[in-house]
Amino acid sequence: MFKDTSLRASDKDRDDVATSLRLHMSEGRLTMEEFDERLDRVYASRTFGELERCMADLPRSWQILPPGKPQPYFKKGARRGWARFVWANGFCWTVWGVVEVAMGGHHLEILWPLIVSIPWGSWKVVRAIETRPPPRPELGP
């Protein structure tokens, strides 16, 4: 997991591994006794190699990485989809407005652009909610 396991670990690195252990315990991978034992070993660890040994038999959901570029929330192409939605709806509402002005504004009760806006917008919102990652469980101190 680490490039050089002989490097010394910081307090933040130990806290990150301890948080990961709490998550694994809350998911049922560790008993309370195993958790306590590993937590003691984590806070006694001096190097990344010692931290790795505390997590050796657990899934690699934890990573201690240097801060980097944050990952975008939307999938590739999602922003383009929202841009198309806004452009198409803007076009429909513009055409509707021009026609209403040209006809003297007597047919304002016919809001036909809603036929485009409501179903497409509802679908976009539902898709955004469905693809949202699940929230992480709250971890105690």
N, CA, C and O atoms as CSV, one atom per row, in Angstrom:
chain,resi,resn,atom,element,x,y,z
A,1,MET,N,N,0.825,-1.188,0.000
A,1,MET,CA,C,0.000,0.000,0.000
A,1,MET,C,C,0.868,1.250,0.000
A,1,MET,O,O,0.565,2.224,-0.689
A,2,PHE,N,N,1.946,1.219,0.775
A,2,PHE,CA,C,2.827,2.369,0.860
A,2,PHE,C,C,4.054,2.125,-0.008
A,2,PHE,O,O,4.486,0.987,-0.188
A,3,LYS,N,N,4.603,3.198,-0.538
A,3,LYS,CA,C,5.790,3.061,-1.384
A,3,LYS,C,C,6.981,2.558,-0.583
A,3,LYS,O,O,7.718,1.677,-1.025
A,4,ASP,N,N,7.153,3.123,0.587
A,4,ASP,CA,C,8.282,2.733,1.424
A,4,ASP,C,C,7.761,2.462,2.832
A,4,ASP,O,O,7.408,3.386,3.565
A,5,THR,N,N,7.720,1.196,3.196
A,5,THR,CA,C,7.149,0.821,4.491
A,5,THR,C,C,8.059,1.160,5.666
A,5,THR,O,O,7.641,1.042,6.818
A,6,SER,N,N,9.294,1.579,5.399
A,6,SER,CA,C,10.193,1.919,6.498
A,6,SER,C,C,10.064,3.393,6.903
A,6,SER,O,O,10.683,3.813,7.880
A,7,LEU,N,N,9.276,4.178,6.173
A,7,LEU,CA,C,9.084,5.584,6.537
A,7,LEU,C,C,8.250,5.696,7.804
A,7,LEU,O,O,7.381,4.868,8.075
A,8,ARG,N,N,8.534,6.732,8.566
A,8,ARG,CA,C,7.807,6.932,9.818
A,8,ARG,C,C,6.411,7.480,9.534
A,8,ARG,O,O,6.223,8.311,8.646
A,9,ALA,N,N,5.442,7.002,10.300
A,9,ALA,CA,C,4.048,7.422,10.155
A,9,ALA,C,C,3.767,8.610,11.068
A,9,ALA,O,O,4.356,8.738,12.141
A,10,SER,N,N,2.870,9.465,10.632
A,10,SER,CA,C,2.496,10.629,11.435
A,10,SER,C,C,1.274,10.295,12.295
A,10,SER,O,O,0.669,9.233,12.149
A,11,ASP,N,N,0.923,11.222,13.193
A,11,ASP,CA,C,-0.271,11.041,14.012
A,11,ASP,C,C,-1.515,10.953,13.136
A,11,ASP,O,O,-2.424,10.171,13.417
A,12,LYS,N,N,-1.554,11.758,12.071
A,12,LYS,CA,C,-2.695,11.723,11.154
A,12,LYS,C,C,-2.798,10.360,10.471
A,12,LYS,O,O,-3.898,9.832,10.309
A,13,ASP,N,N,-1.674,9.792,10.076
A,13,ASP,CA,C,-1.688,8.460,9.452
A,13,ASP,C,C,-2.261,7.424,10.422
A,13,ASP,O,O,-3.072,6.582,10.037
A,14,ARG,N,N,-1.830,7.497,11.680
A,14,ARG,CA,C,-2.352,6.557,12.686
A,14,ARG,C,C,-3.851,6.783,12.909
A,14,ARG,O,O,-4.612,5.824,13.038
A,15,ASP,N,N,-4.272,8.047,12.955
A,15,ASP,CA,C,-5.701,8.344,13.122
A,15,ASP,C,C,-6.524,7.831,11.937
A,15,ASP,O,O,-7.637,7.340,12.123
A,16,ASP,N,N,-5.980,7.945,10.717
A,16,ASP,CA,C,-6.688,7.442,9.531
A,16,ASP,C,C,-6.879,5.929,9.617
A,16,ASP,O,O,-7.953,5.420,9.296
A,17,VAL,N,N,-5.851,5.214,10.045
A,17,VAL,CA,C,-5.950,3.758,10.171
A,17,VAL,C,C,-6.920,3.402,11.303
A,17,VAL,O,O,-7.689,2.449,11.174
A,18,ALA,N,N,-6.894,4.153,12.407
A,18,ALA,CA,C,-7.818,3.901,13.515
A,18,ALA,C,C,-9.265,4.116,13.070
A,18,ALA,O,O,-10.151,3.348,13.445
A,19,THR,N,N,-9.501,5.147,12.281
A,19,THR,CA,C,-10.842,5.400,11.737
A,19,THR,C,C,-11.280,4.248,10.854
A,19,THR,O,O,-12.434,3.823,10.901
A,20,SER,N,N,-10.363,3.748,10.054
A,20,SER,CA,C,-10.679,2.607,9.195
A,20,SER,C,C,-11.003,1.371,10.034
A,20,SER,O,O,-11.919,0.619,9.701
A,21,LEU,N,N,-10.269,1.164,11.101
A,21,LEU,CA,C,-10.559,0.031,11.987
A,21,LEU,C,C,-11.946,0.161,12.613
A,21,LEU,O,O,-12.661,-0.832,12.749
A,22,ARG,N,N,-12.329,1.380,12.992
A,22,ARG,CA,C,-13.671,1.591,13.547
A,22,ARG,C,C,-14.738,1.224,12.519
A,22,ARG,O,O,-15.753,0.611,12.851
A,23,LEU,N,N,-14.497,1.601,11.288
A,23,LEU,CA,C,-15.437,1.264,10.215
A,23,LEU,C,C,-15.537,-0.249,10.035
A,23,LEU,O,O,-16.634,-0.793,9.913
A,24,HIS,N,N,-14.399,-0.920,10.021
A,24,HIS,CA,C,-14.403,-2.377,9.873
A,24,HIS,C,C,-15.099,-3.048,11.059
A,24,HIS,O,O,-15.794,-4.048,10.883
A,25,MET,N,N,-14.917,-2.505,12.261
A,25,MET,CA,C,-15.599,-3.072,13.419
A,25,MET,C,C,-17.105,-2.852,13.303
A,25,MET,O,O,-17.888,-3.751,13.611
A,26,SER,N,N,-17.516,-1.659,12.859
A,26,SER,CA,C,-18.957,-1.388,12.742
A,26,SER,C,C,-19.605,-2.242,11.659
A,26,SER,O,O,-20.811,-2.485,11.703
A,27,GLU,N,N,-18.818,-2.699,10.687
A,27,GLU,CA,C,-19.343,-3.560,9.630
A,27,GLU,C,C,-19.264,-5.035,10.007
A,27,GLU,O,O,-19.678,-5.889,9.223
A,28,GLY,N,N,-18.739,-5.351,11.195
A,28,GLY,CA,C,-18.728,-6.719,11.689
A,28,GLY,C,C,-17.513,-7.539,11.302
A,28,GLY,O,O,-17.525,-8.758,11.473
A,29,ARG,N,N,-16.473,-6.919,10.791
A,29,ARG,CA,C,-15.270,-7.659,10.406
A,29,ARG,C,C,-14.354,-7.919,11.595
A,29,ARG,O,O,-13.521,-8.824,11.556
A,30,LEU,N,N,-14.510,-7.125,12.652
A,30,LEU,CA,C,-13.666,-7.269,13.846
A,30,LEU,C,C,-14.541,-7.364,15.079
A,30,LEU,O,O,-15.575,-6.703,15.173
A,31,THR,N,N,-14.121,-8.187,16.019
A,31,THR,CA,C,-14.788,-8.208,17.324
A,31,THR,C,C,-14.233,-7.044,18.145
A,31,THR,O,O,-13.253,-6.407,17.758
A,32,MET,N,N,-14.864,-6.781,19.268
A,32,MET,CA,C,-14.413,-5.686,20.121
A,32,MET,C,C,-13.004,-5.957,20.645
A,32,MET,O,O,-12.198,-5.032,20.750
A,33,GLU,N,N,-12.698,-7.206,20.974
A,33,GLU,CA,C,-11.374,-7.547,21.480
A,33,GLU,C,C,-10.309,-7.346,20.397
A,33,GLU,O,O,-9.241,-6.792,20.656
A,34,GLU,N,N,-10.622,-7.810,19.169
A,34,GLU,CA,C,-9.669,-7.624,18.064
A,34,GLU,C,C,-9.462,-6.139,17.786
A,34,GLU,O,O,-8.343,-5.693,17.536
A,35,PHE,N,N,-10.554,-5.381,17.834
A,35,PHE,CA,C,-10.457,-3.945,17.594
A,35,PHE,C,C,-9.562,-3.279,18.627
A,35,PHE,O,O,-8.681,-2.495,18.272
A,36,ASP,N,N,-9.779,-3.585,19.906
A,36,ASP,CA,C,-8.954,-2.989,20.963
A,36,ASP,C,C,-7.479,-3.345,20.790
A,36,ASP,O,O,-6.601,-2.494,20.934
A,37,GLU,N,N,-7.222,-4.617,20.478
A,37,GLU,CA,C,-5.837,-5.068,20.285
A,37,GLU,C,C,-5.175,-4.333,19.119
A,37,GLU,O,O,-4.047,-3.852,19.230
A,38,ARG,N,N,-5.896,-4.256,18.007
A,38,ARG,CA,C,-5.322,-3.583,16.832
A,38,ARG,C,C,-5.163,-2.087,17.059
A,38,ARG,O,O,-4.197,-1.482,16.593
A,39,LEU,N,N,-6.110,-1.491,17.775
A,39,LEU,CA,C,-6.022,-0.057,18.039
A,39,LEU,C,C,-4.784,0.257,18.881
A,39,LEU,O,O,-4.104,1.257,18.655
A,40,ASP,N,N,-4.506,-0.603,19.844
A,40,ASP,CA,C,-3.285,-0.423,20.639
A,40,ASP,C,C,-2.048,-0.520,19.753
A,40,ASP,O,O,-1.115,0.270,19.895
A,41,ARG,N,N,-2.041,-1.492,18.834
A,41,ARG,CA,C,-0.902,-1.651,17.921
A,41,ARG,C,C,-0.776,-0.461,16.967
A,41,ARG,O,O,0.332,-0.038,16.637
A,42,VAL,N,N,-1.925,0.078,16.526
A,42,VAL,CA,C,-1.881,1.232,15.614
A,42,VAL,C,C,-1.218,2.419,16.289
A,42,VAL,O,O,-0.327,3.044,15.712
A,43,TYR,N,N,-1.644,2.738,17.510
A,43,TYR,CA,C,-1.090,3.906,18.187
A,43,TYR,C,C,0.334,3.684,18.687
A,43,TYR,O,O,1.026,4.641,19.035
A,44,ALA,N,N,0.777,2.425,18.723
A,44,ALA,CA,C,2.170,2.133,19.065
A,44,ALA,C,C,3.048,2.068,17.811
A,44,ALA,O,O,4.273,2.008,17.925
A,45,SER,N,N,2.454,2.077,16.640
A,45,SER,CA,C,3.207,1.956,15.380
A,45,SER,C,C,4.052,3.193,15.133
A,45,SER,O,O,3.665,4.322,15.436
A,46,ARG,N,N,5.213,2.932,14.574
A,46,ARG,CA,C,6.100,4.038,14.213
A,46,ARG,C,C,6.259,4.177,12.713
A,46,ARG,O,O,6.507,5.275,12.215
A,47,THR,N,N,6.121,3.073,11.981
A,47,THR,CA,C,6.353,3.113,10.528
A,47,THR,C,C,5.091,2.689,9.766
A,47,THR,O,O,4.160,2.122,10.336
A,48,PHE,N,N,5.091,2.979,8.478
A,48,PHE,CA,C,3.979,2.572,7.623
A,48,PHE,C,C,3.865,1.047,7.555
A,48,PHE,O,O,2.760,0.515,7.445
A,49,GLY,N,N,4.980,0.354,7.620
A,49,GLY,CA,C,4.951,-1.103,7.601
A,49,GLY,C,C,4.193,-1.674,8.786
A,49,GLY,O,O,3.446,-2.642,8.642
A,50,GLU,N,N,4.383,-1.079,9.959
A,50,GLU,CA,C,3.658,-1.526,11.146
A,50,GLU,C,C,2.166,-1.241,11.018
A,50,GLU,O,O,1.336,-2.034,11.462
A,51,LEU,N,N,1.829,-0.105,10.407
A,51,LEU,CA,C,0.419,0.206,10.170
A,51,LEU,C,C,-0.198,-0.790,9.190
A,51,LEU,O,O,-1.337,-1.222,9.365
A,52,GLU,N,N,0.559,-1.147,8.164
A,52,GLU,CA,C,0.053,-2.118,7.182
A,52,GLU,C,C,-0.252,-3.457,7.838
A,52,GLU,O,O,-1.257,-4.090,7.514
A,53,ARG,N,N,0.601,-3.891,8.752
A,53,ARG,CA,C,0.380,-5.176,9.415
A,53,ARG,C,C,-0.900,-5.154,10.256
A,53,ARG,O,O,-1.523,-6.199,10.449
A,54,CYS,N,N,-1.296,-4.000,10.750
A,54,CYS,CA,C,-2.546,-3.896,11.519
A,54,CYS,C,C,-3.774,-4.077,10.628
A,54,CYS,O,O,-4.855,-4.406,11.117
A,55,MET,N,N,-3.612,-3.865,9.331
A,55,MET,CA,C,-4.737,-3.939,8.394
A,55,MET,C,C,-4.587,-5.082,7.398
A,55,MET,O,O,-5.349,-5.151,6.434
A,56,ALA,N,N,-3.638,-5.967,7.602
A,56,ALA,CA,C,-3.263,-6.965,6.590
A,56,ALA,C,C,-4.412,-7.867,6.152
A,56,ALA,O,O,-4.508,-8.181,4.966
A,57,ASP,N,N,-5.277,-8.291,7.052
A,57,ASP,CA,C,-6.330,-9.248,6.694
A,57,ASP,C,C,-7.694,-8.586,6.469
A,57,ASP,O,O,-8.720,-9.266,6.447
A,58,LEU,N,N,-7.704,-7.258,6.304
A,58,LEU,CA,C,-8.946,-6.524,6.073
A,58,LEU,C,C,-8.983,-5.989,4.644
A,58,LEU,O,O,-7.933,-5.747,4.048
A,59,PRO,N,N,-10.179,-5.803,4.091
A,59,PRO,CA,C,-10.272,-5.246,2.738
A,59,PRO,C,C,-9.599,-3.880,2.661
A,59,PRO,O,O,-9.581,-3.129,3.636
A,60,ARG,N,N,-9.058,-3.576,1.517
A,60,ARG,CA,C,-8.299,-2.329,1.345
A,60,ARG,C,C,-9.186,-1.139,1.038
A,60,ARG,O,O,-9.001,-0.470,0.021
A,61,SER,N,N,-10.155,-0.866,1.914
A,61,SER,CA,C,-10.989,0.312,1.718
A,61,SER,C,C,-10.289,1.553,2.254
A,61,SER,O,O,-10.720,2.673,1.978
A,62,TRP,N,N,-9.230,1.371,3.006
A,62,TRP,CA,C,-8.503,2.498,3.563
A,62,TRP,C,C,-7.286,2.787,2.688
A,62,TRP,O,O,-6.705,1.880,2.093
A,63,GLN,N,N,-6.924,4.012,2.622
A,63,GLN,CA,C,-5.708,4.390,1.909
A,63,GLN,C,C,-5.166,5.651,2.557
A,63,GLN,O,O,-5.912,6.578,2.875
A,64,ILE,N,N,-3.889,5.666,2.742
A,64,ILE,CA,C,-3.250,6.887,3.220
A,64,ILE,C,C,-2.505,7.448,2.025
A,64,ILE,O,O,-1.428,6.975,1.661
A,65,LEU,N,N,-3.088,8.441,1.436
A,65,LEU,CA,C,-2.526,9.035,0.227
A,65,LEU,C,C,-2.207,10.500,0.496
A,65,LEU,O,O,-2.865,11.137,1.318
A,66,PRO,N,N,-1.224,11.027,-0.178
A,66,PRO,CA,C,-0.969,12.452,-0.029
A,66,PRO,C,C,-2.124,13.241,-0.635
A,66,PRO,O,O,-2.775,12.760,-1.563
A,67,PRO,N,N,-2.389,14.439,-0.130
A,67,PRO,CA,C,-3.482,15.222,-0.695
A,67,PRO,C,C,-3.237,15.454,-2.177
A,67,PRO,O,O,-2.121,15.758,-2.597
A,68,GLY,N,N,-4.268,15.310,-2.938
A,68,GLY,CA,C,-4.149,15.482,-4.377
A,68,GLY,C,C,-5.362,16.191,-4.924
A,68,GLY,O,O,-6.146,16.796,-4.192
A,69,LYS,N,N,-5.492,16.100,-6.218
A,69,LYS,CA,C,-6.609,16.744,-6.888
A,69,LYS,C,C,-7.902,16.021,-6.500
A,69,LYS,O,O,-7.984,14.801,-6.634
A,70,PRO,N,N,-8.921,16.760,-6.017
A,70,PRO,CA,C,-10.172,16.100,-5.645
A,70,PRO,C,C,-10.861,15.520,-6.873
A,70,PRO,O,O,-10.798,16.084,-7.965
A,71,GLN,N,N,-11.514,14.391,-6.675
A,71,GLN,CA,C,-12.217,13.740,-7.770
A,71,GLN,C,C,-13.558,14.429,-8.005
A,71,GLN,O,O,-14.223,14.811,-7.042
A,72,PRO,N,N,-13.970,14.596,-9.257
A,72,PRO,CA,C,-15.266,15.230,-9.517
A,72,PRO,C,C,-16.402,14.323,-9.055
A,72,PRO,O,O,-16.304,13.098,-9.115
A,73,TYR,N,N,-17.476,14.947,-8.596
A,73,TYR,CA,C,-18.625,14.172,-8.123
A,73,TYR,C,C,-19.377,13.550,-9.300
A,73,TYR,O,O,-19.782,12.389,-9.237
A,74,PHE,N,N,-19.563,14.321,-10.369
A,74,PHE,CA,C,-20.325,13.827,-11.509
A,74,PHE,C,C,-19.492,12.882,-12.353
A,74,PHE,O,O,-18.277,13.040,-12.470
A,75,LYS,N,N,-20.156,11.904,-12.936
A,75,LYS,CA,C,-19.483,11.017,-13.864
A,75,LYS,C,C,-19.131,11.790,-15.124
A,75,LYS,O,O,-19.682,12.858,-15.389
A,76,LYS,N,N,-18.204,11.233,-15.897
A,76,LYS,CA,C,-17.806,11.881,-17.135
A,76,LYS,C,C,-19.025,12.015,-18.051
A,76,LYS,O,O,-19.736,11.039,-18.287
A,77,GLY,N,N,-19.259,13.191,-18.553
A,77,GLY,CA,C,-20.377,13.436,-19.456
A,77,GLY,C,C,-21.630,13.935,-18.766
A,77,GLY,O,O,-22.567,14.362,-19.440
A,78,ALA,N,N,-21.679,13.894,-17.420
A,78,ALA,CA,C,-22.880,14.324,-16.711
A,78,ALA,C,C,-23.098,15.826,-16.845
A,78,ALA,O,O,-24.233,16.280,-16.996
A,79,ARG,N,N,-22.028,16.588,-16.790
A,79,ARG,CA,C,-22.169,18.040,-16.944
A,79,ARG,C,C,-22.660,18.391,-18.332
A,79,ARG,O,O,-23.444,19.325,-18.505
A,80,ARG,N,N,-22.200,17.644,-19.319
A,80,ARG,CA,C,-22.660,17.882,-20.687
A,80,ARG,C,C,-24.166,17.618,-20.784
A,80,ARG,O,O,-24.881,18.339,-21.481
A,81,GLY,N,N,-24.647,16.576,-20.080
A,81,GLY,CA,C,-26.076,16.277,-20.068
A,81,GLY,C,C,-26.895,17.397,-19.457
A,81,GLY,O,O,-27.953,17.756,-19.972
A,82,TRP,N,N,-26.391,17.958,-18.335
A,82,TRP,CA,C,-27.094,19.084,-17.730
A,82,TRP,C,C,-27.036,20.312,-18.628
A,82,TRP,O,O,-28.001,21.073,-18.693
A,83,ALA,N,N,-25.922,20.515,-19.317
A,83,ALA,CA,C,-25.812,21.656,-20.233
A,83,ALA,C,C,-26.818,21.522,-21.369
A,83,ALA,O,O,-27.430,22.510,-21.775
A,84,ARG,N,N,-26.994,20.304,-21.888
A,84,ARG,CA,C,-27.996,20.082,-22.946
A,84,ARG,C,C,-29.403,20.371,-22.430
A,84,ARG,O,O,-30.223,20.973,-23.123
A,85,PHE,N,N,-29.664,19.935,-21.214
A,85,PHE,CA,C,-30.976,20.181,-20.607
A,85,PHE,C,C,-31.252,21.680,-20.514
A,85,PHE,O,O,-32.321,22.143,-20.912
A,86,VAL,N,N,-30.291,22.435,-19.992
A,86,VAL,CA,C,-30.472,23.878,-19.835
A,86,VAL,C,C,-30.604,24.553,-21.203
A,86,VAL,O,O,-31.460,25.419,-21.383
A,87,TRP,N,N,-29.765,24.165,-22.166
A,87,TRP,CA,C,-29.822,24.775,-23.492
A,87,TRP,C,C,-31.167,24.495,-24.169
A,87,TRP,O,O,-31.794,25.414,-24.697
A,88,ALA,N,N,-31.612,23.237,-24.159
A,88,ALA,CA,C,-32.864,22.875,-24.830
A,88,ALA,C,C,-34.051,23.571,-24.180
A,88,ALA,O,O,-34.946,24.055,-24.872
A,89,ASN,N,N,-34.062,23.623,-22.846
A,89,ASN,CA,C,-35.174,24.298,-22.180
A,89,ASN,C,C,-35.140,25.801,-22.415
A,89,ASN,O,O,-36.184,26.430,-22.589
A,90,GLY,N,N,-33.955,26.370,-22.419
A,90,GLY,CA,C,-33.841,27.795,-22.735
A,90,GLY,C,C,-34.340,28.102,-24.135
A,90,GLY,O,O,-35.010,29.110,-24.360
A,91,PHE,N,N,-34.011,27.227,-25.071
A,91,PHE,CA,C,-34.472,27.404,-26.451
A,91,PHE,C,C,-36.004,27.324,-26.515
A,91,PHE,O,O,-36.643,28.167,-27.144
A,92,CYS,N,N,-36.586,26.316,-25.868
A,92,CYS,CA,C,-38.055,26.163,-25.879
A,92,CYS,C,C,-38.746,27.382,-25.269
A,92,CYS,O,O,-39.710,27.903,-25.830
A,93,TRP,N,N,-38.249,27.830,-24.123
A,93,TRP,CA,C,-38.876,28.980,-23.480
A,93,TRP,C,C,-38.688,30.255,-24.307
A,93,TRP,O,O,-39.566,31.117,-24.314
A,94,THR,N,N,-37.564,30.384,-24.998
A,94,THR,CA,C,-37.352,31.545,-25.870
A,94,THR,C,C,-38.331,31.530,-27.032
A,94,THR,O,O,-38.938,32.556,-27.341
A,95,VAL,N,N,-38.493,30.380,-27.682
A,95,VAL,CA,C,-39.451,30.265,-28.790
A,95,VAL,C,C,-40.860,30.585,-28.284
A,95,VAL,O,O,-41.603,31.322,-28.932
A,96,TRP,N,N,-41.221,30.035,-27.136
A,96,TRP,CA,C,-42.541,30.299,-26.570
A,96,TRP,C,C,-42.729,31.796,-26.330
A,96,TRP,O,O,-43.772,32.354,-26.670
A,97,GLY,N,N,-41.720,32.448,-25.745
A,97,GLY,CA,C,-41.816,33.875,-25.466
A,97,GLY,C,C,-41.937,34.708,-26.721
A,97,GLY,O,O,-42.742,35.638,-26.767
A,98,VAL,N,N,-41.151,34.394,-27.746
A,98,VAL,CA,C,-41.211,35.138,-29.007
A,98,VAL,C,C,-42.586,34.975,-29.655
A,98,VAL,O,O,-43.164,35.950,-30.136
A,99,VAL,N,N,-43.110,33.754,-29.670
A,99,VAL,CA,C,-44.429,33.505,-30.260
A,99,VAL,C,C,-45.515,34.242,-29.483
A,99,VAL,O,O,-46.420,34.819,-30.086
A,100,GLU,N,N,-45.436,34.229,-28.155
A,100,GLU,CA,C,-46.440,34.922,-27.352
A,100,GLU,C,C,-46.404,36.428,-27.601
A,100,GLU,O,O,-47.449,37.070,-27.698
A,101,VAL,N,N,-45.208,36.985,-27.704
A,101,VAL,CA,C,-45.097,38.423,-27.978
A,101,VAL,C,C,-45.640,38.726,-29.370
A,101,VAL,O,O,-46.351,39.713,-29.561
A,102,ALA,N,N,-45.303,37.874,-30.347
A,102,ALA,CA,C,-45.770,38.094,-31.727
A,102,ALA,C,C,-47.292,37.984,-31.821
A,102,ALA,O,O,-47.908,38.665,-32.641
A,103,MET,N,N,-47.904,37.137,-30.994
A,103,MET,CA,C,-49.359,36.956,-31.030
A,103,MET,C,C,-50.080,37.916,-30.093
A,103,MET,O,O,-51.299,37.825,-29.945
A,104,GLY,N,N,-49.377,38.805,-29.477
A,104,GLY,CA,C,-49.994,39.798,-28.616
A,104,GLY,C,C,-50.183,39.341,-27.180
A,104,GLY,O,O,-50.827,40.044,-26.401
A,105,GLY,N,N,-49.642,38.177,-26.799
A,105,GLY,CA,C,-49.706,37.706,-25.424
A,105,GLY,C,C,-51.070,37.222,-24.993
A,105,GLY,O,O,-51.382,37.242,-23.802
A,106,HIS,N,N,-51.899,36.782,-25.939
A,106,HIS,CA,C,-53.241,36.333,-25.592
A,106,HIS,C,C,-53.314,34.873,-25.162
A,106,HIS,O,O,-54.335,34.437,-24.630
A,107,HIS,N,N,-52.251,34.118,-25.383
A,107,HIS,CA,C,-52.281,32.681,-25.099
A,107,HIS,C,C,-51.273,32.291,-24.016
A,107,HIS,O,O,-50.610,31.261,-24.135
A,108,LEU,N,N,-51.152,33.091,-22.977
A,108,LEU,CA,C,-50.181,32.828,-21.923
A,108,LEU,C,C,-50.517,31.587,-21.096
A,108,LEU,O,O,-49.645,31.057,-20.408
A,109,GLU,N,N,-51.756,31.119,-21.151
A,109,GLU,CA,C,-52.115,29.942,-20.352
A,109,GLU,C,C,-51.562,28.647,-20.942
A,109,GLU,O,O,-51.544,27.625,-20.256
A,110,ILE,N,N,-51.114,28.665,-22.185
A,110,ILE,CA,C,-50.556,27.468,-22.817
A,110,ILE,C,C,-49.039,27.489,-22.635
A,110,ILE,O,O,-48.322,28.132,-23.402
A,111,LEU,N,N,-48.565,26.791,-21.629
A,111,LEU,CA,C,-47.123,26.749,-21.337
A,111,LEU,C,C,-46.531,25.451,-21.882
A,111,LEU,O,O,-46.108,24.590,-21.110
A,112,TRP,N,N,-46.500,25.308,-23.192
A,112,TRP,CA,C,-46.031,24.056,-23.790
A,112,TRP,C,C,-44.574,23.729,-23.484
A,112,TRP,O,O,-44.233,22.547,-23.534
A,113,PRO,N,N,-43.690,24.664,-23.175
A,113,PRO,CA,C,-42.323,24.255,-22.821
A,113,PRO,C,C,-42.254,23.379,-21.559
A,113,PRO,O,O,-41.266,22.677,-21.343
A,114,LEU,N,N,-43.303,23.424,-20.733
A,114,LEU,CA,C,-43.324,22.553,-19.559
A,114,LEU,C,C,-43.369,21.087,-19.952
A,114,LEU,O,O,-42.954,20.224,-19.178
A,115,ILE,N,N,-43.874,20.793,-21.162
A,115,ILE,CA,C,-43.908,19.417,-21.655
A,115,ILE,C,C,-42.484,18.882,-21.797
A,115,ILE,O,O,-42.252,17.680,-21.665
A,116,VAL,N,N,-41.544,19.766,-22.064
A,116,VAL,CA,C,-40.129,19.379,-22.150
A,116,VAL,C,C,-39.473,19.462,-20.777
A,116,VAL,O,O,-38.761,18.543,-20.373
A,117,SER,N,N,-39.705,20.546,-20.067
A,117,SER,CA,C,-38.990,20.817,-18.818
A,117,SER,C,C,-39.294,19.823,-17.703
A,117,SER,O,O,-38.372,19.309,-17.070
A,118,ILE,N,N,-40.563,19.546,-17.453
A,118,ILE,CA,C,-40.921,18.735,-16.286
A,118,ILE,C,C,-40.461,17.284,-16.412
A,118,ILE,O,O,-39.765,16.805,-15.517
A,119,PRO,N,N,-40.819,16.549,-17.495
A,119,PRO,CA,C,-40.363,15.148,-17.536
A,119,PRO,C,C,-38.847,15.004,-17.600
A,119,PRO,O,O,-38.270,14.177,-16.894
A,120,TRP,N,N,-38.206,15.803,-18.438
A,120,TRP,CA,C,-36.760,15.694,-18.597
A,120,TRP,C,C,-36.052,16.113,-17.313
A,120,TRP,O,O,-35.103,15.458,-16.885
A,121,GLY,N,N,-36.509,17.199,-16.701
A,121,GLY,CA,C,-35.907,17.656,-15.451
A,121,GLY,C,C,-36.099,16.651,-14.331
A,121,GLY,O,O,-35.180,16.410,-13.548
A,122,SER,N,N,-37.283,16.063,-14.246
A,122,SER,CA,C,-37.540,15.038,-13.225
A,122,SER,C,C,-36.611,13.847,-13.416
A,122,SER,O,O,-36.047,13.329,-12.452
A,123,TRP,N,N,-36.459,13.425,-14.643
A,123,TRP,CA,C,-35.579,12.290,-14.938
A,123,TRP,C,C,-34.142,12.614,-14.551
A,123,TRP,O,O,-33.457,11.770,-13.974
A,124,LYS,N,N,-33.672,13.824,-14.857
A,124,LYS,CA,C,-32.300,14.217,-14.521
A,124,LYS,C,C,-32.089,14.228,-13.001
A,124,LYS,O,O,-31.051,13.778,-12.514
A,125,VAL,N,N,-33.069,14.739,-12.259
A,125,VAL,CA,C,-32.942,14.800,-10.804
A,125,VAL,C,C,-32.935,13.393,-10.210
A,125,VAL,O,O,-32.120,13.097,-9.337
A,126,VAL,N,N,-33.837,12.522,-10.675
A,126,VAL,CA,C,-33.886,11.146,-10.167
A,126,VAL,C,C,-32.573,10.436,-10.459
A,126,VAL,O,O,-32.056,9.737,-9.587
A,127,ARG,N,N,-32.026,10.588,-11.637
A,127,ARG,CA,C,-30.745,9.965,-11.982
A,127,ARG,C,C,-29.620,10.493,-11.094
A,127,ARG,O,O,-28.740,9.732,-10.691
A,128,ALA,N,N,-29.642,11.788,-10.787
A,128,ALA,CA,C,-28.605,12.366,-9.923
A,128,ALA,C,C,-28.699,11.790,-8.508
A,128,ALA,O,O,-27.677,11.541,-7.868
A,129,ILE,N,N,-29.924,11.581,-8.021
A,129,ILE,CA,C,-30.108,11.023,-6.680
A,129,ILE,C,C,-29.704,9.555,-6.663
A,129,ILE,O,O,-29.083,9.101,-5.701
A,130,GLU,N,N,-30.044,8.804,-7.708
A,130,GLU,CA,C,-29.715,7.376,-7.762
A,130,GLU,C,C,-28.219,7.131,-7.799
A,130,GLU,O,O,-27.750,6.140,-7.240
A,131,THR,N,N,-27.453,8.007,-8.442
A,131,THR,CA,C,-26.017,7.783,-8.596
A,131,THR,C,C,-25.195,8.399,-7.467
A,131,THR,O,O,-23.968,8.299,-7.472
A,132,ARG,N,N,-25.855,9.031,-6.506
A,132,ARG,CA,C,-25.136,9.625,-5.381
A,132,ARG,C,C,-24.538,8.509,-4.527
A,132,ARG,O,O,-25.228,7.533,-4.232
A,133,PRO,N,N,-23.277,8.628,-4.123
A,133,PRO,CA,C,-22.679,7.580,-3.296
A,133,PRO,C,C,-23.351,7.527,-1.927
A,133,PRO,O,O,-23.799,8.557,-1.422
A,134,PRO,N,N,-23.427,6.338,-1.317
A,134,PRO,CA,C,-24.065,6.247,-0.003
A,134,PRO,C,C,-23.242,6.986,1.033
A,134,PRO,O,O,-22.017,7.041,0.924
A,135,PRO,N,N,-23.895,7.559,2.041
A,135,PRO,CA,C,-23.144,8.290,3.067
A,135,PRO,C,C,-22.326,7.334,3.917
A,135,PRO,O,O,-22.730,6.196,4.158
A,136,ARG,N,N,-21.176,7.804,4.367
A,136,ARG,CA,C,-20.328,6.994,5.237
A,136,ARG,C,C,-20.911,7.017,6.639
A,136,ARG,O,O,-21.438,8.044,7.066
A,137,PRO,N,N,-20.829,5.920,7.358
A,137,PRO,CA,C,-21.359,5.903,8.717
A,137,PRO,C,C,-20.541,6.821,9.618
A,137,PRO,O,O,-19.339,7.001,9.420
A,138,GLU,N,N,-21.217,7.398,10.612
A,138,GLU,CA,C,-20.544,8.255,11.573
A,138,GLU,C,C,-19.660,7.387,12.472
A,138,GLU,O,O,-20.093,6.354,12.982
A,139,LEU,N,N,-18.440,7.820,12.650
A,139,LEU,CA,C,-17.510,7.061,13.490
A,139,LEU,C,C,-17.244,7.846,14.762
A,139,LEU,O,O,-16.993,9.051,14.722
A,140,GLY,N,N,-17.301,7.164,15.871
A,140,GLY,CA,C,-17.055,7.828,17.153
A,140,GLY,C,C,-15.571,8.072,17.382
A,140,GLY,O,O,-14.735,7.572,16.629
A,141,PRO,N,N,-15.244,8.827,18.401
A,141,PRO,CA,C,-13.829,9.118,18.688
A,141,PRO,C,C,-13.064,7.915,19.159
A,141,PRO,O,O,-11.868,8.013,19.437
